[in-house]
Amino acid sequence: MWTVIYIAANRKLALRLKETLTREGVMVSLRPIGSCQEEELAGYELLVPESEAEEANEIISTALTR
């Protein structure tokens, strides 16, 4: 089962975090929020398998404090 671990404010941030998680070996999927016409401005949910959620949260916390 996939779990939302973070909601990114825009596509650029979502892609950066997805890249970071993927580099660390975590499977991740992005899902746009709402129906914003401008894809770059839409919020995105980052989803990971439930079994990887704790590790993914730690990776994101570290990435966002840099």
All heavy atoms as TSV, in Angstrom:
chain	resi	resn	atom	element	x	y	z
A	1	MET	N	N	0.839	-1.173	0.000
A	1	MET	CA	C	0.000	0.000	0.000
A	1	MET	C	C	0.892	1.247	0.000
A	1	MET	O	O	1.874	1.310	0.702
A	1	MET	CB	C	-0.917	-0.011	1.212
A	1	MET	CG	C	-1.764	1.220	1.336
A	1	MET	SD	S	-3.005	1.038	2.601
A	1	MET	CE	C	-4.414	0.869	1.546
A	2	TRP	N	N	0.516	2.239	-0.793
A	2	TRP	CA	C	1.267	3.485	-0.895
A	2	TRP	C	C	0.750	4.490	0.131
A	2	TRP	O	O	-0.447	4.552	0.400
A	2	TRP	CB	C	1.128	4.049	-2.298
A	2	TRP	CG	C	1.851	3.220	-3.305
A	2	TRP	CD1	C	1.426	2.053	-3.861
A	2	TRP	CD2	C	3.139	3.469	-3.859
A	2	TRP	NE1	N	2.377	1.568	-4.732
A	2	TRP	CE2	C	3.435	2.431	-4.760
A	2	TRP	CE3	C	4.076	4.483	-3.704
A	2	TRP	CZ2	C	4.622	2.369	-5.476
A	2	TRP	CZ3	C	5.257	4.422	-4.428
A	2	TRP	CH2	C	5.522	3.381	-5.292
A	3	THR	N	N	1.678	5.272	0.686
A	3	THR	CA	C	1.364	6.234	1.730
A	3	THR	C	C	1.906	7.604	1.356
A	3	THR	O	O	3.047	7.714	0.909
A	3	THR	CB	C	2.023	5.787	3.065
A	3	THR	OG1	O	1.553	4.483	3.391
A	3	THR	CG2	C	1.703	6.738	4.182
A	4	VAL	N	N	1.102	8.637	1.568
A	4	VAL	CA	C	1.565	10.007	1.351
A	4	VAL	C	C	2.510	10.368	2.499
A	4	VAL	O	O	2.142	10.262	3.668
A	4	VAL	CB	C	0.388	11.008	1.306
A	4	VAL	CG1	C	0.898	12.436	1.189
A	4	VAL	CG2	C	-0.553	10.674	0.168
A	5	ILE	N	N	3.721	10.799	2.147
A	5	ILE	CA	C	4.681	11.171	3.188
A	5	ILE	C	C	5.003	12.656	3.185
A	5	ILE	O	O	5.579	13.176	4.135
A	5	ILE	CB	C	5.989	10.376	3.051
A	5	ILE	CG1	C	6.587	10.574	1.666
A	5	ILE	CG2	C	5.771	8.914	3.367
A	5	ILE	CD1	C	8.070	10.431	1.639
A	6	TYR	N	N	4.636	13.335	2.097
A	6	TYR	CA	C	4.949	14.761	2.019
A	6	TYR	C	C	4.076	15.394	0.948
A	6	TYR	O	O	3.751	14.754	-0.051
A	6	TYR	CB	C	6.430	14.964	1.664
A	6	TYR	CG	C	6.898	16.396	1.786
A	6	TYR	CD1	C	7.204	16.938	3.025
A	6	TYR	CD2	C	7.007	17.205	0.671
A	6	TYR	CE1	C	7.626	18.256	3.148
A	6	TYR	CE2	C	7.423	18.524	0.782
A	6	TYR	CZ	C	7.731	19.036	2.025
A	6	TYR	OH	O	8.143	20.343	2.145
A	7	ILE	N	N	3.712	16.652	1.155
A	7	ILE	CA	C	2.987	17.419	0.144
A	7	ILE	C	C	3.871	18.589	-0.252
A	7	ILE	O	O	4.156	19.468	0.575
A	7	ILE	CB	C	1.619	17.906	0.658
A	7	ILE	CG1	C	0.749	16.701	1.011
A	7	ILE	CG2	C	0.949	18.793	-0.382
A	7	ILE	CD1	C	-0.580	17.043	1.624
A	8	ALA	N	N	4.329	18.551	-1.486
A	8	ALA	CA	C	5.205	19.602	-2.006
A	8	ALA	C	C	4.350	20.735	-2.576
A	8	ALA	O	O	3.315	20.488	-3.191
A	8	ALA	CB	C	6.119	19.040	-3.093
A	9	ALA	N	N	4.809	21.952	-2.396
A	9	ALA	CA	C	4.052	23.121	-2.827
A	9	ALA	C	C	4.028	23.304	-4.338
A	9	ALA	O	O	3.136	23.954	-4.866
A	9	ALA	CB	C	4.619	24.373	-2.173
A	10	ASN	N	N	5.015	22.711	-5.023
A	10	ASN	CA	C	5.070	22.880	-6.474
A	10	ASN	C	C	5.808	21.696	-7.110
A	10	ASN	O	O	6.408	20.871	-6.421
A	10	ASN	CB	C	5.744	24.207	-6.851
A	10	ASN	CG	C	7.128	24.331	-6.254
A	10	ASN	OD1	O	7.990	23.486	-6.470
A	10	ASN	ND2	N	7.344	25.388	-5.477
A	11	ARG	N	N	5.765	21.642	-8.434
A	11	ARG	CA	C	6.345	20.514	-9.177
A	11	ARG	C	C	7.866	20.459	-9.034
A	11	ARG	O	O	8.444	19.385	-8.914
A	11	ARG	CB	C	5.946	20.621	-10.650
A	11	ARG	CG	C	6.350	19.432	-11.478
A	11	ARG	CD	C	5.707	19.519	-12.860
A	11	ARG	NE	N	5.890	18.277	-13.578
A	11	ARG	CZ	C	6.854	18.090	-14.467
A	11	ARG	NH1	N	7.691	19.056	-14.751
A	11	ARG	NH2	N	6.956	16.928	-15.089
A	12	LYS	N	N	8.508	21.614	-9.033
A	12	LYS	CA	C	9.968	21.665	-8.930
A	12	LYS	C	C	10.451	21.011	-7.638
A	12	LYS	O	O	11.364	20.185	-7.649
A	12	LYS	CB	C	10.438	23.118	-9.006
A	12	LYS	CG	C	11.926	23.284	-8.976
A	12	LYS	CD	C	12.311	24.750	-9.108
A	12	LYS	CE	C	13.810	24.911	-9.036
A	12	LYS	NZ	N	14.204	26.321	-9.171
A	13	LEU	N	N	9.828	21.352	-6.516
A	13	LEU	CA	C	10.202	20.755	-5.236
A	13	LEU	C	C	9.883	19.266	-5.221
A	13	LEU	O	O	10.679	18.450	-4.757
A	13	LEU	CB	C	9.482	21.460	-4.086
A	13	LEU	CG	C	9.714	20.882	-2.691
A	13	LEU	CD1	C	11.204	20.865	-2.334
A	13	LEU	CD2	C	8.915	21.655	-1.659
A	14	ALA	N	N	8.731	18.890	-5.758
A	14	ALA	CA	C	8.338	17.479	-5.790
A	14	ALA	C	C	9.352	16.649	-6.571
A	14	ALA	O	O	9.763	15.573	-6.129
A	14	ALA	CB	C	6.948	17.336	-6.406
A	15	LEU	N	N	9.788	17.162	-7.717
A	15	LEU	CA	C	10.763	16.427	-8.526
A	15	LEU	C	C	12.122	16.337	-7.829
A	15	LEU	O	O	12.799	15.305	-7.910
A	15	LEU	CB	C	10.912	17.085	-9.898
A	15	LEU	CG	C	9.704	16.943	-10.821
A	15	LEU	CD1	C	9.893	17.779	-12.081
A	15	LEU	CD2	C	9.448	15.487	-11.169
A	16	ARG	N	N	12.507	17.403	-7.139
A	16	ARG	CA	C	13.793	17.382	-6.412
A	16	ARG	C	C	13.760	16.326	-5.305
A	16	ARG	O	O	14.697	15.551	-5.133
A	16	ARG	CB	C	14.093	18.755	-5.818
A	16	ARG	CG	C	15.434	18.822	-5.098
A	16	ARG	CD	C	15.766	20.227	-4.673
A	16	ARG	NE	N	14.893	20.712	-3.628
A	16	ARG	CZ	C	15.262	20.828	-2.350
A	16	ARG	NH1	N	16.477	20.514	-1.970
A	16	ARG	NH2	N	14.414	21.286	-1.450
A	17	LEU	N	N	12.662	16.283	-4.557
A	17	LEU	CA	C	12.554	15.298	-3.481
A	17	LEU	C	C	12.441	13.879	-4.030
A	17	LEU	O	O	13.004	12.940	-3.461
A	17	LEU	CB	C	11.364	15.633	-2.578
A	17	LEU	CG	C	11.510	16.929	-1.782
A	17	LEU	CD1	C	10.219	17.246	-1.046
A	17	LEU	CD2	C	12.685	16.854	-0.818
A	18	LYS	N	N	11.731	13.720	-5.134
A	18	LYS	CA	C	11.626	12.403	-5.760
A	18	LYS	C	C	13.011	11.908	-6.174
A	18	LYS	O	O	13.366	10.753	-5.938
A	18	LYS	CB	C	10.708	12.447	-6.979
A	18	LYS	CG	C	10.575	11.104	-7.666
A	18	LYS	CD	C	9.660	11.157	-8.864
A	18	LYS	CE	C	9.581	9.771	-9.494
A	18	LYS	NZ	N	8.735	9.736	-10.664
A	19	GLU	N	N	13.798	12.789	-6.766
A	19	GLU	CA	C	15.158	12.429	-7.176
A	19	GLU	C	C	16.008	12.021	-5.973
A	19	GLU	O	O	16.730	11.030	-6.017
A	19	GLU	CB	C	15.805	13.608	-7.897
A	19	GLU	CG	C	17.209	13.335	-8.375
A	19	GLU	CD	C	17.821	14.545	-9.059
A	19	GLU	OE1	O	17.130	15.179	-9.852
A	19	GLU	OE2	O	18.996	14.840	-8.766
A	20	THR	N	N	15.895	12.771	-4.886
A	20	THR	CA	C	16.648	12.461	-3.669
A	20	THR	C	C	16.256	11.092	-3.116
A	20	THR	O	O	17.119	10.284	-2.775
A	20	THR	CB	C	16.409	13.546	-2.601
A	20	THR	OG1	O	16.836	14.806	-3.127
A	20	THR	CG2	C	17.170	13.246	-1.322
A	21	LEU	N	N	14.961	10.827	-3.044
A	21	LEU	CA	C	14.493	9.539	-2.525
A	21	LEU	C	C	14.910	8.387	-3.432
A	21	LEU	O	O	15.349	7.338	-2.948
A	21	LEU	CB	C	12.967	9.557	-2.366
A	21	LEU	CG	C	12.430	10.432	-1.236
A	21	LEU	CD1	C	10.932	10.623	-1.382
A	21	LEU	CD2	C	12.776	9.841	0.112
A	22	THR	N	N	14.795	8.588	-4.725
A	22	THR	CA	C	15.171	7.546	-5.685
A	22	THR	C	C	16.655	7.223	-5.576
A	22	THR	O	O	17.051	6.059	-5.596
A	22	THR	CB	C	14.818	7.989	-7.115
A	22	THR	OG1	O	13.413	8.239	-7.171
A	22	THR	CG2	C	15.179	6.923	-8.133
A	23	ARG	N	N	17.465	8.264	-5.432
A	23	ARG	CA	C	18.913	8.076	-5.292
A	23	ARG	C	C	19.241	7.242	-4.051
A	23	ARG	O	O	20.215	6.502	-4.026
A	23	ARG	CB	C	19.595	9.446	-5.244
A	23	ARG	CG	C	21.067	9.416	-5.453
A	23	ARG	CD	C	21.701	10.795	-5.625
A	23	ARG	NE	N	21.236	11.785	-4.669
A	23	ARG	CZ	C	20.576	12.902	-4.988
A	23	ARG	NH1	N	20.305	13.174	-6.237
A	23	ARG	NH2	N	20.196	13.748	-4.051
A	24	GLU	N	N	18.400	7.349	-3.018
A	24	GLU	CA	C	18.603	6.594	-1.778
A	24	GLU	C	C	17.960	5.209	-1.836
A	24	GLU	O	O	17.970	4.470	-0.858
A	24	GLU	CB	C	18.041	7.379	-0.590
A	24	GLU	CG	C	18.775	8.662	-0.295
A	24	GLU	CD	C	20.187	8.431	0.210
A	24	GLU	OE1	O	20.437	7.420	0.890
A	24	GLU	OE2	O	21.058	9.280	-0.081
A	25	GLY	N	N	17.375	4.870	-2.979
A	25	GLY	CA	C	16.809	3.533	-3.155
A	25	GLY	C	C	15.363	3.376	-2.728
A	25	GLY	O	O	14.870	2.259	-2.595
A	26	VAL	N	N	14.671	4.493	-2.522
A	26	VAL	CA	C	13.271	4.447	-2.108
A	26	VAL	C	C	12.381	4.592	-3.344
A	26	VAL	O	O	12.591	5.488	-4.155
A	26	VAL	CB	C	12.952	5.582	-1.105
A	26	VAL	CG1	C	11.480	5.581	-0.732
A	26	VAL	CG2	C	13.828	5.456	0.137
A	27	MET	N	N	11.405	3.703	-3.472
A	27	MET	CA	C	10.429	3.837	-4.556
A	27	MET	C	C	9.509	5.007	-4.215
A	27	MET	O	O	9.064	5.136	-3.071
A	27	MET	CB	C	9.601	2.566	-4.695
A	27	MET	CG	C	10.390	1.402	-5.215
A	27	MET	SD	S	9.482	-0.162	-5.412
A	27	MET	CE	C	7.791	0.214	-5.221
A	28	VAL	N	N	9.245	5.862	-5.190
A	28	VAL	CA	C	8.403	7.038	-4.930
A	28	VAL	C	C	7.546	7.344	-6.148
A	28	VAL	O	O	7.943	7.113	-7.284
A	28	VAL	CB	C	9.264	8.259	-4.526
A	28	VAL	CG1	C	10.233	8.626	-5.610
A	28	VAL	CG2	C	8.418	9.443	-4.143
A	29	SER	N	N	6.348	7.838	-5.869
A	29	SER	CA	C	5.418	8.229	-6.921
A	29	SER	C	C	4.906	9.629	-6.600
A	29	SER	O	O	4.775	9.997	-5.429
A	29	SER	CB	C	4.257	7.232	-6.952
A	29	SER	OG	O	3.323	7.604	-7.932
A	30	LEU	N	N	4.636	10.408	-7.635
A	30	LEU	CA	C	4.072	11.745	-7.459
A	30	LEU	C	C	2.623	11.754	-7.922
A	30	LEU	O	O	2.279	11.111	-8.911
A	30	LEU	CB	C	4.853	12.776	-8.283
A	30	LEU	CG	C	6.315	12.958	-7.954
A	30	LEU	CD1	C	6.927	14.012	-8.878
A	30	LEU	CD2	C	6.513	13.346	-6.506
A	31	ARG	N	N	1.792	12.519	-7.200
A	31	ARG	CA	C	0.394	12.648	-7.584
A	31	ARG	C	C	-0.005	14.119	-7.432
A	31	ARG	O	O	0.089	14.675	-6.336
A	31	ARG	CB	C	-0.472	11.769	-6.693
A	31	ARG	CG	C	-1.946	11.808	-7.032
A	31	ARG	CD	C	-2.728	10.745	-6.325
A	31	ARG	NE	N	-2.599	10.836	-4.861
A	31	ARG	CZ	C	-2.956	9.850	-4.030
A	31	ARG	NH1	N	-3.427	8.718	-4.500
A	31	ARG	NH2	N	-2.817	10.010	-2.735
A	32	PRO	N	N	-0.420	14.765	-8.537
A	32	PRO	CA	C	-0.831	16.168	-8.444
A	32	PRO	C	C	-2.073	16.323	-7.566
A	32	PRO	O	O	-2.923	15.440	-7.514
A	32	PRO	CB	C	-1.116	16.581	-9.879
A	32	PRO	CG	C	-1.190	15.332	-10.666
A	32	PRO	CD	C	-0.557	14.235	-9.889
A	33	ILE	N	N	-2.150	17.464	-6.899
A	33	ILE	CA	C	-3.283	17.762	-6.025
A	33	ILE	C	C	-4.197	18.739	-6.740
A	33	ILE	O	O	-3.741	19.755	-7.261
A	33	ILE	CB	C	-2.805	18.387	-4.702
A	33	ILE	CG1	C	-1.907	17.419	-3.959
A	33	ILE	CG2	C	-3.995	18.792	-3.844
A	33	ILE	CD1	C	-1.221	18.033	-2.755
A	34	GLY	N	N	-5.463	18.463	-6.724
A	34	GLY	CA	C	-6.438	19.374	-7.300
A	34	GLY	C	C	-6.403	19.381	-8.815
A	34	GLY	O	O	-5.888	18.478	-9.459
A	35	SER	N	N	-6.926	20.470	-9.367
A	35	SER	CA	C	-7.016	20.562	-10.823
A	35	SER	C	C	-6.429	21.883	-11.314
A	35	SER	O	O	-7.027	22.563	-12.135
A	35	SER	CB	C	-8.467	20.431	-11.268
A	35	SER	OG	O	-9.232	21.458	-10.670
A	36	CYS	N	N	-5.276	22.233	-10.791
A	36	CYS	CA	C	-4.617	23.474	-11.197
A	36	CYS	C	C	-4.242	23.393	-12.680
A	36	CYS	O	O	-3.668	22.407	-13.132
A	36	CYS	CB	C	-3.371	23.696	-10.344
A	36	CYS	SG	S	-2.562	25.267	-10.683
A	37	GLN	N	N	-4.572	24.423	-13.433
A	37	GLN	CA	C	-4.271	24.443	-14.866
A	37	GLN	C	C	-2.774	24.515	-15.128
A	37	GLN	O	O	-2.288	23.971	-16.100
A	37	GLN	CB	C	-4.978	25.637	-15.532
A	37	GLN	CG	C	-6.489	25.581	-15.461
A	37	GLN	CD	C	-7.073	24.419	-16.252
A	37	GLN	OE1	O	-6.425	23.822	-17.092
A	37	GLN	NE2	N	-8.304	24.074	-15.945
A	38	GLU	N	N	-2.052	25.205	-14.271
A	38	GLU	CA	C	-0.610	25.355	-14.446
A	38	GLU	C	C	0.093	24.260	-13.652
A	38	GLU	O	O	0.202	24.339	-12.434
A	38	GLU	CB	C	-0.165	26.738	-13.987
A	38	GLU	CG	C	-0.798	27.830	-14.800
A	38	GLU	CD	C	0.169	28.955	-15.088
A	38	GLU	OE1	O	1.381	28.735	-15.000
A	38	GLU	OE2	O	-0.315	30.035	-15.403
A	39	GLU	N	N	0.578	23.265	-14.363
A	39	GLU	CA	C	1.191	22.098	-13.735
A	39	GLU	C	C	2.352	22.472	-12.813
A	39	GLU	O	O	2.556	21.872	-11.779
A	39	GLU	CB	C	1.677	21.149	-14.829
A	39	GLU	CG	C	2.043	19.783	-14.323
A	39	GLU	CD	C	2.357	18.837	-15.459
A	39	GLU	OE1	O	1.422	18.341	-16.084
A	39	GLU	OE2	O	3.559	18.618	-15.696
A	40	GLU	N	N	3.121	23.493	-13.194
A	40	GLU	CA	C	4.279	23.909	-12.392
A	40	GLU	C	C	3.864	24.455	-11.031
A	40	GLU	O	O	4.635	24.416	-10.092
A	40	GLU	CB	C	5.087	24.976	-13.148
A	40	GLU	CG	C	5.770	24.458	-14.386
A	40	GLU	CD	C	6.825	23.392	-14.103
A	40	GLU	OE1	O	7.565	23.542	-13.116
A	40	GLU	OE2	O	6.898	22.422	-14.854
A	41	LEU	N	N	2.655	24.995	-10.926
A	41	LEU	CA	C	2.205	25.628	-9.690
A	41	LEU	C	C	1.370	24.709	-8.804
A	41	LEU	O	O	1.073	25.056	-7.669
A	41	LEU	CB	C	1.387	26.888	-10.017
A	41	LEU	CG	C	2.119	27.957	-10.825
A	41	LEU	CD1	C	1.181	29.104	-11.152
A	41	LEU	CD2	C	3.351	28.448	-10.102
A	42	ALA	N	N	0.998	23.563	-9.319
A	42	ALA	CA	C	0.157	22.628	-8.562
A	42	ALA	C	C	0.948	22.006	-7.414
A	42	ALA	O	O	2.155	21.817	-7.500
A	42	ALA	CB	C	-0.360	21.535	-9.486
A	43	GLY	N	N	0.249	21.681	-6.340
A	43	GLY	CA	C	0.861	20.924	-5.262
A	43	GLY	C	C	0.947	19.458	-5.662
A	43	GLY	O	O	0.197	18.990	-6.521
A	44	TYR	N	N	1.882	18.745	-5.047
A	44	TYR	CA	C	2.065	17.326	-5.363
A	44	TYR	C	C	2.223	16.527	-4.084
A	44	TYR	O	O	2.926	16.938	-3.164
A	44	TYR	CB	C	3.325	17.116	-6.222
A	44	TYR	CG	C	3.127	17.463	-7.670
A	44	TYR	CD1	C	3.181	18.774	-8.097
A	44	TYR	CD2	C	2.855	16.474	-8.607
A	44	TYR	CE1	C	2.980	19.098	-9.428
A	44	TYR	CE2	C	2.654	16.790	-9.939
A	44	TYR	CZ	C	2.720	18.106	-10.345
A	44	TYR	OH	O	2.519	18.413	-11.658
A	45	GLU	N	N	1.566	15.371	-4.052
A	45	GLU	CA	C	1.778	14.417	-2.971
A	45	GLU	C	C	2.916	13.488	-3.360
A	45	GLU	O	O	2.984	13.031	-4.506
A	45	GLU	CB	C	0.517	13.578	-2.739
A	45	GLU	CG	C	-0.652	14.378	-2.234
A	45	GLU	CD	C	-1.900	13.543	-2.073
A	45	GLU	OE1	O	-2.058	12.518	-2.783
A	45	GLU	OE2	O	-2.728	13.924	-1.249
A	46	LEU	N	N	3.809	13.218	-2.415
A	46	LEU	CA	C	4.854	12.217	-2.606
A	46	LEU	C	C	4.395	10.965	-1.880
A	46	LEU	O	O	4.088	11.019	-0.686
A	46	LEU	CB	C	6.190	12.684	-2.033
A	46	LEU	CG	C	7.018	13.586	-2.944
A	46	LEU	CD1	C	6.489	14.997	-2.913
A	46	LEU	CD2	C	8.461	13.534	-2.553
A	47	LEU	N	N	4.311	9.868	-2.625
A	47	LEU	CA	C	3.854	8.603	-2.059
A	47	LEU	C	C	4.975	7.575	-2.115
A	47	LEU	O	O	5.725	7.525	-3.100
A	47	LEU	CB	C	2.662	8.068	-2.849
A	47	LEU	CG	C	1.425	8.944	-2.871
A	47	LEU	CD1	C	1.371	9.757	-4.147
A	47	LEU	CD2	C	0.197	8.103	-2.729
A	48	VAL	N	N	5.084	6.785	-1.071
A	48	VAL	CA	C	6.055	5.694	-1.017
A	48	VAL	C	C	5.350	4.464	-0.470
A	48	VAL	O	O	4.302	4.577	0.173
A	48	VAL	CB	C	7.275	6.043	-0.125
A	48	VAL	CG1	C	8.009	7.264	-0.649
A	48	VAL	CG2	C	6.880	6.235	1.320
A	49	PRO	N	N	5.927	3.287	-0.700
A	49	PRO	CA	C	5.345	2.094	-0.072
A	49	PRO	C	C	5.345	2.263	1.451
A	49	PRO	O	O	6.275	2.838	2.013
A	49	PRO	CB	C	6.287	0.975	-0.504
A	49	PRO	CG	C	6.904	1.470	-1.766
A	49	PRO	CD	C	7.051	2.950	-1.570
A	50	GLU	N	N	4.298	1.793	2.077
A	50	GLU	CA	C	4.138	1.944	3.527
A	50	GLU	C	C	5.368	1.462	4.292
A	50	GLU	O	O	5.775	2.079	5.280
A	50	GLU	CB	C	2.893	1.169	3.969
A	50	GLU	CG	C	2.325	1.607	5.275
A	50	GLU	CD	C	0.990	0.941	5.548
A	50	GLU	OE1	O	0.132	0.933	4.653
A	50	GLU	OE2	O	0.839	0.433	6.663
A	51	SER	N	N	5.990	0.408	3.808
A	51	SER	CA	C	7.147	-0.167	4.495
A	51	SER	C	C	8.381	0.738	4.434
A	51	SER	O	O	9.322	0.550	5.192
A	51	SER	CB	C	7.496	-1.535	3.898
A	51	SER	OG	O	7.823	-1.395	2.517
A	52	GLU	N	N	8.377	1.723	3.533
A	52	GLU	CA	C	9.523	2.623	3.386
A	52	GLU	C	C	9.231	4.037	3.902
A	52	GLU	O	O	10.063	4.932	3.782
A	52	GLU	CB	C	9.956	2.686	1.918
A	52	GLU	CG	C	10.428	1.350	1.392
A	52	GLU	CD	C	10.915	1.424	-0.054
A	52	GLU	OE1	O	10.816	2.492	-0.685
A	52	GLU	OE2	O	11.404	0.403	-0.542
A	53	ALA	N	N	8.066	4.254	4.489
A	53	ALA	CA	C	7.637	5.593	4.890
A	53	ALA	C	C	8.561	6.225	5.931
A	53	ALA	O	O	8.927	7.395	5.814
A	53	ALA	CB	C	6.204	5.554	5.412
A	54	GLU	N	N	8.950	5.482	6.943
A	54	GLU	CA	C	9.800	6.046	7.990
A	54	GLU	C	C	11.151	6.472	7.429
A	54	GLU	O	O	11.622	7.585	7.695
A	54	GLU	CB	C	9.988	5.023	9.111
A	54	GLU	CG	C	10.690	5.599	10.326
A	54	GLU	CD	C	10.750	4.612	11.480
A	54	GLU	OE1	O	9.840	3.777	11.618
A	54	GLU	OE2	O	11.726	4.688	12.235
A	55	GLU	N	N	11.769	5.612	6.639
A	55	GLU	CA	C	13.050	5.936	6.022
A	55	GLU	C	C	12.915	7.147	5.101
A	55	GLU	O	O	13.751	8.053	5.109
A	55	GLU	CB	C	13.575	4.740	5.225
A	55	GLU	CG	C	14.873	5.014	4.504
A	55	GLU	CD	C	15.307	3.859	3.604
A	55	GLU	OE1	O	14.604	2.845	3.520
A	55	GLU	OE2	O	16.365	4.001	2.989
A	56	ALA	N	N	11.847	7.186	4.325
A	56	ALA	CA	C	11.626	8.296	3.393
A	56	ALA	C	C	11.457	9.614	4.142
A	56	ALA	O	O	11.982	10.648	3.717
A	56	ALA	CB	C	10.410	8.011	2.529
A	57	ASN	N	N	10.746	9.596	5.255
A	57	ASN	CA	C	10.580	10.813	6.062
A	57	ASN	C	C	11.914	11.331	6.567
A	57	ASN	O	O	12.157	12.536	6.573
A	57	ASN	CB	C	9.633	10.562	7.239
A	57	ASN	CG	C	8.183	10.725	6.851
A	57	ASN	OD1	O	7.830	11.637	6.124
A	57	ASN	ND2	N	7.348	9.837	7.342
A	58	GLU	N	N	12.779	10.445	6.999
A	58	GLU	CA	C	14.107	10.846	7.473
A	58	GLU	C	C	14.913	11.465	6.345
A	58	GLU	O	O	15.588	12.483	6.528
A	58	GLU	CB	C	14.839	9.651	8.074
A	58	GLU	CG	C	14.245	9.165	9.371
A	58	GLU	CD	C	14.894	7.877	9.878
A	58	GLU	OE1	O	15.985	7.513	9.395
A	58	GLU	OE2	O	14.313	7.255	10.773
A	59	ILE	N	N	14.853	10.854	5.168
A	59	ILE	CA	C	15.601	11.368	4.004
A	59	ILE	C	C	15.101	12.753	3.623
A	59	ILE	O	O	15.886	13.671	3.382
A	59	ILE	CB	C	15.486	10.387	2.824
A	59	ILE	CG1	C	16.212	9.084	3.155
A	59	ILE	CG2	C	16.052	11.006	1.549
A	59	ILE	CD1	C	15.917	7.935	2.203
A	60	ILE	N	N	13.776	12.929	3.601
A	60	ILE	CA	C	13.210	14.234	3.251
A	60	ILE	C	C	13.568	15.282	4.301
A	60	ILE	O	O	13.928	16.415	3.949
A	60	ILE	CB	C	11.683	14.130	3.073
A	60	ILE	CG1	C	11.372	13.423	1.759
A	60	ILE	CG2	C	11.022	15.506	3.101
A	60	ILE	CD1	C	9.922	13.196	1.493
A	61	SER	N	N	13.487	14.936	5.558
A	61	SER	CA	C	13.855	15.885	6.614
A	61	SER	C	C	15.280	16.372	6.441
A	61	SER	O	O	15.557	17.567	6.559
A	61	SER	CB	C	13.692	15.235	7.985
A	61	SER	OG	O	12.344	14.997	8.262
A	62	THR	N	N	16.175	15.462	6.150
A	62	THR	CA	C	17.568	15.828	5.928
A	62	THR	C	C	17.717	16.700	4.687
A	62	THR	O	O	18.418	17.709	4.703
A	62	THR	CB	C	18.450	14.559	5.788
A	62	THR	OG1	O	18.309	13.777	6.981
A	62	THR	CG2	C	19.898	14.918	5.568
A	63	ALA	N	N	17.042	16.341	3.627
A	63	ALA	CA	C	17.144	17.083	2.362
A	63	ALA	C	C	16.613	18.508	2.501
A	63	ALA	O	O	17.154	19.438	1.893
A	63	ALA	CB	C	16.392	16.347	1.257
A	64	LEU	N	N	15.581	18.697	3.287
A	64	LEU	CA	C	14.973	20.021	3.424
A	64	LEU	C	C	15.741	20.935	4.367
A	64	LEU	O	O	15.518	22.147	4.347
A	64	LEU	CB	C	13.522	19.892	3.886
A	64	LEU	CG	C	12.568	19.260	2.874
A	64	LEU	CD1	C	11.191	19.060	3.487
A	64	LEU	CD2	C	12.473	20.109	1.619
A	65	THR	N	N	16.620	20.393	5.165
A	65	THR	CA	C	17.407	21.225	6.082
A	65	THR	C	C	18.734	21.649	5.500
A	65	THR	O	O	19.471	22.376	6.118
A	65	THR	CB	C	17.635	20.518	7.430
A	65	THR	OG1	O	18.317	19.278	7.199
A	65	THR	CG2	C	16.332	20.257	8.143
A	66	ARG	N	N	19.031	21.197	4.303
A	66	ARG	CA	C	20.296	21.565	3.648
A	66	ARG	C	C	20.199	22.917	3.005
A	66	ARG	O	O	19.267	23.399	2.571
A	66	ARG	CB	C	20.690	20.538	2.589
A	66	ARG	CG	C	21.076	19.240	3.188
A	66	ARG	CD	C	21.520	18.302	2.104
A	66	ARG	NE	N	21.733	17.010	2.690
A	66	ARG	CZ	C	21.923	15.920	2.000
A	66	ARG	NH1	N	21.932	15.954	0.699
A	66	ARG	NH2	N	22.115	14.769	2.577
